[in-house]
């Protein structure tokens, strides 16, 4: 179906020229095979960061075989101390690393879900350092559970605890990239549940550390928080998504302002961009990724 509605006119900004990673974006996302990437030596951490490097490999989807994309290292980390420790994946571009950190917040299936790791890997292919924290402390929603159990599961995920864990992950990025003078601003991306948390994070941050964001079909968004967001946000959804009313996103886009944009894909349902289930989903997912890549390049990589 393609991109049907935009609330602002979008130009065709230059894509990242630092690598040839864009050639890897044409493979079908809806075919799922597993492969692994080797774990690099631990990154240099600031003195106040508590981090444990796992000896296990980080697994990603097969099919990304561009030369530059082979040079992405995946590291498993533990951030925090004691009972407040959370696990996370860090995907780092080895060649053409632009020094920019991005926080990626997963949907309810969690940070270990293959589609989430695949997307993080693809972002890292374009020069970024992508941190994917475990928002659910090892207890994500499991596919194919009865839907009537979802609210019971969600009740076990204290919103305040989730917010604190996101803050801890964001502070780790700040300490590693901004405090080290590597980058001036961070980016944040979220899907579904994580996409809703993006707005809350930005409202609290007040433009201090995050320079821009991408929210894919965010759920459980507090519309009043949008007025406190100080940076432009790219909102992406489908007009066939029962969880994400388009009119709500229009209001959020207007409330944030600051060059924010809403992209609505005709005929697409929930999670189409990072978990496409058909060739039609996949085509629009690729288009959405191209827009995201350009959005980040213009607002983060160019300015840092």
QUIQUIZI-V618363 format. One record per residue. RES is the residue in three letters. SS is DSSP state (helix for helix, strand for strand, loop for the rest). OMEGA is omega in whole degrees, -180 to 180 (NA if undefined). BURIAL is I if it has 24 or more other C-alpha atoms within 12 Angstrom, else O. Layout:
((RES/SS/OMEGA/BURIAL) (RES/SS/OMEGA/BURIAL))
This chain:
((UNK/loop/177/O) (UNK/loop/-177/I) (UNK/strand/-173/I) (UNK/strand/-173/O) (UNK/strand/167/I) (UNK/strand/-179/I) (UNK/loop/173/I) (UNK/loop/178/O) (UNK/loop/-179/O) (UNK/loop/174/O) (UNK/loop/177/O) (UNK/loop/-176/O) (UNK/loop/179/O) (UNK/loop/177/O) (UNK/loop/-177/I) (UNK/loop/-179/I) (UNK/loop/-175/O) (UNK/loop/179/O) (UNK/loop/178/I) (UNK/loop/-174/O) (UNK/helix/-177/I) (UNK/helix/-180/I) (UNK/helix/-179/O) (UNK/helix/-170/I) (UNK/helix/-176/I) (UNK/helix/-176/O) (UNK/loop/-177/O) (UNK/loop/-178/I) (UNK/loop/-172/I) (UNK/loop/171/I) (UNK/loop/-173/O) (UNK/loop/173/O) (UNK/loop/-177/O) (UNK/strand/170/O) (UNK/strand/180/O) (UNK/strand/174/I) (UNK/strand/-176/I) (UNK/loop/180/O) (UNK/loop/180/I) (UNK/loop/171/I) (UNK/loop/-178/O) (UNK/loop/176/O) (UNK/loop/175/I) (UNK/loop/-176/O) (UNK/loop/176/O) (UNK/loop/-171/O) (UNK/loop/-177/O) (UNK/loop/179/O) (UNK/loop/176/I) (UNK/loop/-172/I) (UNK/strand/174/I) (UNK/strand/180/I) (UNK/strand/-179/I) (UNK/loop/177/O) (UNK/loop/-178/O) (UNK/loop/178/O) (UNK/loop/174/O) (UNK/strand/-177/I) (UNK/strand/178/I) (UNK/strand/-180/I) (UNK/strand/175/I) (UNK/loop/174/I) (UNK/loop/177/I) (UNK/loop/-172/I) (UNK/loop/175/I) (UNK/loop/-176/O) (UNK/loop/-178/O) (UNK/helix/-178/I) (UNK/helix/174/I) (UNK/helix/-177/I) (UNK/loop/173/I) (UNK/strand/-180/I) (UNK/strand/177/I) (UNK/strand/-177/I) (UNK/strand/175/I) (UNK/strand/-175/I) (UNK/strand/163/I) (UNK/strand/-176/I) (UNK/strand/180/I) (UNK/loop/-178/I) (UNK/loop/173/O) (UNK/helix/-178/O) (UNK/helix/-179/O) (UNK/helix/180/O) (UNK/loop/173/I) (UNK/strand/176/I) (UNK/strand/180/I) (UNK/strand/169/I) (UNK/strand/172/I) (UNK/strand/175/I) (UNK/strand/-175/I) (UNK/strand/171/I) (UNK/strand/-180/I) (UNK/loop/175/I) (UNK/loop/177/I) (UNK/loop/178/I) (UNK/loop/-178/I) (UNK/loop/176/I) (UNK/loop/-176/I) (UNK/loop/178/I) (UNK/strand/178/I) (UNK/strand/175/I) (UNK/strand/-179/I) (UNK/strand/-178/I) (UNK/strand/-172/I) (UNK/loop/168/I) (UNK/loop/-173/I) (UNK/loop/178/I) (UNK/loop/169/I) (UNK/loop/-173/I) (UNK/loop/-180/I) (UNK/loop/-179/I) (UNK/loop/-169/I) (UNK/helix/-178/I) (UNK/helix/178/I) (UNK/helix/179/I) (UNK/helix/179/I) (UNK/helix/-180/I) (UNK/helix/178/I) (UNK/helix/179/I) (UNK/helix/-179/I) (UNK/helix/176/I) (UNK/helix/179/I) (UNK/helix/178/I) (UNK/helix/-177/I) (UNK/loop/171/I) (UNK/loop/-172/I) (UNK/loop/175/I) (UNK/strand/-168/I) (UNK/strand/178/I) (UNK/strand/-179/I) (UNK/strand/-177/I) (UNK/strand/175/I) (UNK/loop/-178/I) (UNK/loop/-169/I) (UNK/loop/175/I) (UNK/loop/177/I) (UNK/loop/-178/O) (UNK/loop/178/O) (UNK/loop/171/I) (UNK/loop/-178/I) (UNK/loop/179/O) (UNK/loop/172/O) (UNK/loop/169/O) (UNK/loop/177/O) (UNK/loop/-176/O) (UNK/helix/-179/O) (UNK/helix/176/O) (UNK/helix/-173/O) (UNK/helix/-179/O) (UNK/helix/177/O) (UNK/helix/177/O) (UNK/helix/-177/O) (UNK/helix/180/O) (UNK/loop/178/O) (UNK/loop/-178/O) (UNK/loop/-177/I) (UNK/loop/-178/O) (UNK/helix/179/O) (UNK/helix/178/O) (UNK/helix/178/O) (UNK/helix/180/I) (UNK/helix/179/I) (UNK/helix/179/I) (UNK/helix/177/I) (UNK/helix/177/I) (UNK/helix/-179/I) (UNK/helix/178/I) (UNK/helix/178/I) (UNK/helix/179/I) (UNK/helix/177/I) (UNK/helix/178/I) (UNK/helix/178/I) (UNK/helix/-179/I) (UNK/helix/-175/I) (UNK/helix/-173/I) (UNK/helix/-178/I) (UNK/helix/-178/I) (UNK/loop/179/O) (UNK/loop/179/O) (UNK/loop/-178/O) (UNK/loop/-177/O) (UNK/loop/-180/I) (UNK/loop/-178/I) (UNK/loop/176/I) (UNK/strand/172/I) (UNK/strand/177/I) (UNK/strand/179/I) (UNK/strand/177/I) (UNK/strand/177/I) (UNK/strand/171/I) (UNK/loop/177/I) (UNK/helix/178/I) (UNK/helix/177/I) (UNK/helix/175/I) (UNK/helix/179/I) (UNK/helix/179/I) (UNK/helix/-178/I) (UNK/helix/179/I) (UNK/helix/179/I) (UNK/helix/-179/I) (UNK/helix/179/I) (UNK/helix/178/I) (UNK/helix/-176/I) (UNK/helix/178/I) (UNK/loop/177/O) (UNK/loop/-176/I) (UNK/loop/-174/O) (UNK/loop/-178/I) (UNK/strand/-178/I) (UNK/strand/178/I) (UNK/strand/-178/I) (UNK/strand/172/I) (UNK/strand/179/I) (UNK/strand/177/I) (UNK/strand/175/I) (UNK/loop/-179/I) (UNK/loop/179/I) (UNK/loop/178/I) (UNK/loop/177/I) (UNK/loop/171/I) (UNK/loop/-174/I) (UNK/helix/-178/I) (UNK/helix/-180/O) (UNK/helix/-177/I) (UNK/helix/-179/I) (UNK/helix/-179/I) (UNK/helix/179/I) (UNK/loop/-173/I) (UNK/loop/-177/I) (UNK/loop/-179/I) (UNK/loop/-179/I) (UNK/strand/172/I) (UNK/strand/-180/I) (UNK/strand/-177/I) (UNK/strand/179/I) (UNK/strand/174/I) (UNK/strand/-178/I) (UNK/loop/177/I) (UNK/loop/-177/O) (UNK/loop/-177/I) (UNK/loop/-179/O) (UNK/loop/-171/I) (UNK/loop/180/I) (UNK/loop/-178/I) (UNK/helix/-179/I) (UNK/helix/177/O) (UNK/helix/180/I) (UNK/helix/175/I) (UNK/helix/179/I) (UNK/helix/-180/I) (UNK/helix/178/I) (UNK/helix/-179/I) (UNK/helix/-179/I) (UNK/helix/179/I) (UNK/helix/-177/I) (UNK/loop/174/I) (UNK/loop/179/O) (UNK/loop/178/I) (UNK/loop/-178/I) (UNK/strand/176/I) (UNK/strand/175/I) (UNK/strand/-180/I) (UNK/strand/-178/I) (UNK/strand/-177/I) (UNK/loop/175/I) (UNK/loop/-177/O) (UNK/loop/179/I) (UNK/loop/-176/I) (UNK/loop/173/I) (UNK/loop/-176/I) (UNK/loop/-171/I) (UNK/loop/180/I) (UNK/loop/176/I) (UNK/loop/-178/I) (UNK/loop/-176/I) (UNK/loop/-179/O) (UNK/loop/175/O) (UNK/helix/179/O) (UNK/helix/174/I) (UNK/helix/-176/I) (UNK/helix/180/I) (UNK/helix/180/I) (UNK/helix/175/I) (UNK/helix/179/I) (UNK/helix/179/I) (UNK/helix/179/I) (UNK/helix/-179/I) (UNK/helix/179/I) (UNK/helix/178/I) (UNK/helix/179/I) (UNK/helix/-179/I) (UNK/helix/179/I) (UNK/helix/179/I) (UNK/helix/180/I) (UNK/helix/-179/I) (UNK/helix/-177/I) (UNK/helix/-170/I) (UNK/helix/-180/I) (UNK/helix/-172/I) (UNK/helix/-178/I) (UNK/loop/-174/I) (UNK/loop/-176/O) (UNK/loop/NA/I))
